[in-house]
């Protein structure tokens, strides 16, 4: 492995330099200086743009945030590797797909032990109708978002599957009468621009 001298005169292996470069896209727009624990304005701009349109090409993204393509690519990769970007997916129109019912279901468990909770969590992860599941405070154990084709399908799902899960004591359902806002981008204003 080649060894090289840094500006400070210290020697380092090329592999170590590459590791540092991939671990941090840099503070300067071009990605030259080391990344600290926080995100800079270019990172935040990348996150904001990709939330709006994850299908942007790297060149389009670079033009929108105001730096060249190579450092933009390194920054996106760093954001992915460090868990800021967890994936990319298409948003589908559930109504066009025949999924007309959205229900919010509070599930009350008969026991709230760690083992019982894990068993319920595992079972809910396997149900495609449950598109979101939150362990909640206050009344209830879980808050679910459930999608179904119609009320009859939801009723069958609740009776044949949800109520038969281990440790389920009761369910309380509210139906969405209309969507006001969904699939919104995460707010990034608190990150500020440095």
C-alpha contacts under 8 A as a table, 3 or more apart, distances in Angstrom:
res1	aa1	res2	aa2	distance
1	X	13	X	6.73
1	X	14	X	6.90
1	X	15	X	7.53
2	X	13	X	6.05
2	X	14	X	5.91
3	X	11	X	6.50
3	X	12	X	5.65
3	X	13	X	4.50
3	X	14	X	6.03
4	X	11	X	5.53
4	X	12	X	5.70
4	X	13	X	6.31
4	X	14	X	6.87
5	X	8	X	7.71
5	X	9	X	5.45
5	X	10	X	5.50
5	X	11	X	4.44
5	X	12	X	6.45
6	X	9	X	5.17
6	X	10	X	5.53
6	X	11	X	6.22
6	X	12	X	7.34
7	X	10	X	7.54
12	X	16	X	6.72
12	X	17	X	7.13
13	X	16	X	5.34
13	X	17	X	6.54
14	X	17	X	5.05
14	X	18	X	6.16
15	X	18	X	5.07
15	X	19	X	6.12
16	X	19	X	5.03
16	X	20	X	6.24
17	X	20	X	5.16
17	X	21	X	6.19
18	X	21	X	4.99
18	X	22	X	6.14
19	X	22	X	5.22
19	X	23	X	6.03
20	X	23	X	5.02
20	X	24	X	6.26
20	X	34	X	7.94
21	X	24	X	5.32
21	X	25	X	6.29
21	X	26	X	7.82
21	X	34	X	7.76
22	X	25	X	6.58
22	X	74	X	7.31
22	X	77	X	7.98
22	X	78	X	6.45
23	X	78	X	6.25
23	X	81	X	7.99
24	X	31	X	7.90
24	X	34	X	5.89
24	X	35	X	4.87
24	X	36	X	7.94
24	X	75	X	7.66
24	X	78	X	6.27
25	X	31	X	4.82
25	X	32	X	7.31
25	X	33	X	7.85
25	X	34	X	7.07
25	X	35	X	6.24
25	X	71	X	7.05
25	X	74	X	5.66
25	X	75	X	4.95
25	X	78	X	6.26
26	X	29	X	7.32
26	X	30	X	7.10
26	X	31	X	3.62
26	X	32	X	5.00
26	X	33	X	4.52
26	X	34	X	4.71
26	X	35	X	4.73
26	X	75	X	7.90
27	X	30	X	7.87
27	X	31	X	5.79
27	X	32	X	6.69
27	X	33	X	5.13
27	X	34	X	6.05
27	X	35	X	5.45
27	X	36	X	7.85
27	X	40	X	6.98
28	X	31	X	5.10
28	X	32	X	5.75
28	X	33	X	5.98
29	X	32	X	7.74
29	X	42	X	7.14
29	X	67	X	6.11
29	X	71	X	7.24
30	X	67	X	6.98
30	X	68	X	7.32
30	X	70	X	7.96
30	X	71	X	5.21
31	X	34	X	7.73
31	X	71	X	5.63
31	X	74	X	7.75
31	X	75	X	7.68
35	X	38	X	7.64
35	X	39	X	7.94
36	X	39	X	7.60
39	X	42	X	7.92
39	X	43	X	5.67
39	X	44	X	6.55
39	X	191	X	7.52
40	X	43	X	5.35
40	X	44	X	6.36
40	X	193	X	6.49
40	X	194	X	5.63
41	X	44	X	5.09
41	X	45	X	5.98
41	X	192	X	7.53
41	X	193	X	4.73
41	X	194	X	5.56
42	X	45	X	4.94
42	X	46	X	6.11
42	X	65	X	6.53
43	X	46	X	5.10
43	X	47	X	6.30
43	X	75	X	6.85
43	X	76	X	7.95
43	X	79	X	7.72
44	X	47	X	5.09
44	X	48	X	6.13
44	X	188	X	7.20
44	X	191	X	7.45
44	X	193	X	7.65
45	X	48	X	5.07
45	X	49	X	6.09
45	X	65	X	6.04
46	X	49	X	5.22
46	X	50	X	6.05
46	X	61	X	7.21
46	X	65	X	6.76
46	X	76	X	7.28
47	X	50	X	5.27
47	X	51	X	6.09
47	X	85	X	7.78
48	X	51	X	5.22
48	X	52	X	6.45
48	X	185	X	7.79
48	X	188	X	7.41
49	X	52	X	5.14
49	X	53	X	6.17
49	X	54	X	7.56
49	X	61	X	7.20
49	X	64	X	7.83
50	X	53	X	4.93
50	X	54	X	4.43
50	X	55	X	7.61
50	X	56	X	7.20
50	X	61	X	7.99
51	X	54	X	6.09
51	X	185	X	5.73
51	X	186	X	7.83
52	X	185	X	7.04
53	X	56	X	5.99
54	X	88	X	6.65
56	X	59	X	7.98
56	X	60	X	5.90
56	X	61	X	5.97
57	X	60	X	5.17
57	X	61	X	6.17
58	X	61	X	5.04
58	X	62	X	6.03
58	X	69	X	6.18
58	X	72	X	7.02
58	X	73	X	6.41
59	X	62	X	5.09
59	X	63	X	6.25
59	X	68	X	7.75
59	X	69	X	5.44
60	X	63	X	5.16
60	X	64	X	6.27
61	X	64	X	5.13
61	X	65	X	6.34
61	X	69	X	7.92
61	X	72	X	7.47
62	X	65	X	5.38
62	X	66	X	5.89
62	X	67	X	5.35
62	X	68	X	5.50
62	X	69	X	5.19
62	X	72	X	5.67
63	X	66	X	5.19
63	X	67	X	6.56
63	X	68	X	7.17
63	X	69	X	7.93
67	X	71	X	7.22
67	X	72	X	6.74
68	X	71	X	6.16
68	X	72	X	6.38
69	X	72	X	5.04
69	X	73	X	6.10
70	X	73	X	5.19
70	X	74	X	6.38
71	X	74	X	4.93
71	X	75	X	6.04
72	X	75	X	5.10
72	X	76	X	6.17
73	X	76	X	5.17
73	X	77	X	6.15
74	X	77	X	5.11
74	X	78	X	6.10
75	X	78	X	4.97
75	X	79	X	6.09
76	X	79	X	5.06
76	X	80	X	6.19
77	X	80	X	5.06
77	X	81	X	6.06
78	X	81	X	5.04
78	X	82	X	5.98
79	X	82	X	5.29
79	X	83	X	6.23
79	X	84	X	5.10
79	X	85	X	5.73
80	X	83	X	5.27
80	X	84	X	5.89
80	X	85	X	4.67
80	X	86	X	6.36
80	X	87	X	7.96
81	X	84	X	7.79
81	X	85	X	7.92
82	X	85	X	7.77
83	X	86	X	5.65
93	X	96	X	5.50
93	X	97	X	6.51
94	X	97	X	4.99
94	X	98	X	6.41
94	X	99	X	5.08
94	X	100	X	6.94
95	X	98	X	5.06
95	X	99	X	5.07
95	X	100	X	5.21
96	X	99	X	7.41
98	X	149	X	5.66
99	X	102	X	7.99
99	X	147	X	6.50
99	X	148	X	5.31
99	X	149	X	4.02
99	X	150	X	6.95
100	X	147	X	7.70
100	X	148	X	6.53
100	X	149	X	5.15
100	X	150	X	5.74
101	X	147	X	5.70
101	X	148	X	5.11
101	X	149	X	5.88
101	X	150	X	5.38
101	X	151	X	6.70
101	X	154	X	7.65
101	X	175	X	7.40
101	X	176	X	7.38
102	X	145	X	7.00
102	X	146	X	5.76
102	X	147	X	4.74
102	X	148	X	6.61
102	X	175	X	6.04
102	X	176	X	5.56
103	X	144	X	7.94
103	X	145	X	5.79
103	X	146	X	5.09
103	X	147	X	6.44
103	X	173	X	6.50
103	X	174	X	5.71
103	X	175	X	4.40
103	X	176	X	5.95
104	X	143	X	6.88
104	X	144	X	5.59
104	X	145	X	4.76
104	X	146	X	6.32
104	X	173	X	5.69
104	X	174	X	5.20
104	X	175	X	6.17
104	X	176	X	7.50
105	X	143	X	5.64
105	X	144	X	4.93
105	X	145	X	6.38
105	X	146	X	7.25
105	X	171	X	6.46
105	X	172	X	5.53
105	X	173	X	4.43
105	X	174	X	6.44
106	X	140	X	6.07
106	X	141	X	7.30
106	X	142	X	5.71
106	X	143	X	4.53
106	X	144	X	6.28
106	X	171	X	5.59
106	X	172	X	5.09
106	X	173	X	6.42
107	X	140	X	5.73
107	X	141	X	5.81
107	X	142	X	5.12
107	X	143	X	6.32
107	X	144	X	7.58
107	X	168	X	6.85
107	X	169	X	7.66
107	X	170	X	6.05
107	X	171	X	4.61
107	X	172	X	6.63
108	X	139	X	7.76
108	X	140	X	4.47
108	X	141	X	5.20
108	X	142	X	6.96
108	X	168	X	6.08
108	X	169	X	5.50
108	X	170	X	5.10
108	X	171	X	6.08
109	X	112	X	6.46
109	X	140	X	7.14
109	X	141	X	6.04
109	X	167	X	5.33
109	X	168	X	4.53
109	X	169	X	5.02
109	X	170	X	7.00
110	X	167	X	5.25
110	X	168	X	5.89
110	X	169	X	4.89
111	X	116	X	6.52
111	X	117	X	7.86
111	X	167	X	6.31
112	X	116	X	6.29
112	X	117	X	6.02
112	X	141	X	7.65
113	X	116	X	5.24
113	X	117	X	6.04
114	X	117	X	5.16
114	X	118	X	6.12
115	X	118	X	5.19
115	X	119	X	6.18
116	X	119	X	5.08
116	X	120	X	6.30
116	X	166	X	7.75
116	X	167	X	6.68
117	X	120	X	5.17
117	X	121	X	6.11
118	X	121	X	4.96
118	X	122	X	6.06
119	X	122	X	5.26
119	X	123	X	6.31
119	X	166	X	7.29
120	X	123	X	5.14
120	X	124	X	6.18
120	X	165	X	6.94
120	X	166	X	6.49
120	X	167	X	7.29
121	X	124	X	5.23
121	X	125	X	6.24
122	X	125	X	5.27
122	X	126	X	6.77
123	X	126	X	5.45
123	X	127	X	6.99
123	X	165	X	7.18
124	X	127	X	5.30
124	X	130	X	6.79
124	X	133	X	7.61
125	X	128	X	7.64
125	X	130	X	7.51
127	X	130	X	5.59
128	X	131	X	6.59
129	X	146	X	5.35
129	X	147	X	5.23
129	X	148	X	6.50
130	X	133	X	6.94
130	X	144	X	6.48
130	X	145	X	5.78
130	X	146	X	4.50
130	X	147	X	6.61
131	X	144	X	7.61
131	X	145	X	5.71
131	X	146	X	5.88
131	X	147	X	6.96
132	X	144	X	5.61
132	X	145	X	5.00
132	X	146	X	7.27
133	X	142	X	6.62
133	X	143	X	5.76
133	X	144	X	4.47
133	X	145	X	6.45
134	X	142	X	5.41
134	X	143	X	5.13
134	X	144	X	6.40
135	X	141	X	5.89
135	X	142	X	4.53
135	X	143	X	6.51
136	X	139	X	7.90
136	X	140	X	6.95
136	X	141	X	5.67
136	X	142	X	5.46
136	X	143	X	6.51
137	X	140	X	7.33
137	X	141	X	7.18
140	X	143	X	7.64
147	X	154	X	7.72
148	X	151	X	7.40
148	X	153	X	5.99
148	X	154	X	5.44
149	X	153	X	6.05
149	X	154	X	7.40
150	X	153	X	5.32
150	X	154	X	6.30
151	X	154	X	4.99
151	X	155	X	6.05
152	X	155	X	5.04
152	X	156	X	6.23
153	X	156	X	5.14
153	X	157	X	6.14
154	X	157	X	5.00
154	X	158	X	6.09
155	X	158	X	5.13
155	X	159	X	6.12
156	X	159	X	5.26
156	X	160	X	5.58
156	X	161	X	7.72
157	X	160	X	5.36
157	X	161	X	5.32
157	X	162	X	6.39
158	X	161	X	5.65
158	X	162	X	4.65
158	X	163	X	5.86
159	X	162	X	6.23
159	X	163	X	5.42
159	X	164	X	7.21
160	X	163	X	6.71
160	X	164	X	6.48
161	X	164	X	5.25
161	X	165	X	6.50
162	X	165	X	5.52
162	X	168	X	7.90
163	X	168	X	6.25
163	X	169	X	7.86
163	X	170	X	7.40
163	X	171	X	7.52
164	X	168	X	7.23
165	X	168	X	5.86
168	X	171	X	7.75
176	X	179	X	7.05
179	X	182	X	6.92
181	X	184	X	6.98
187	X	190	X	7.51
188	X	191	X	5.63
188	X	192	X	7.56
189	X	192	X	5.57
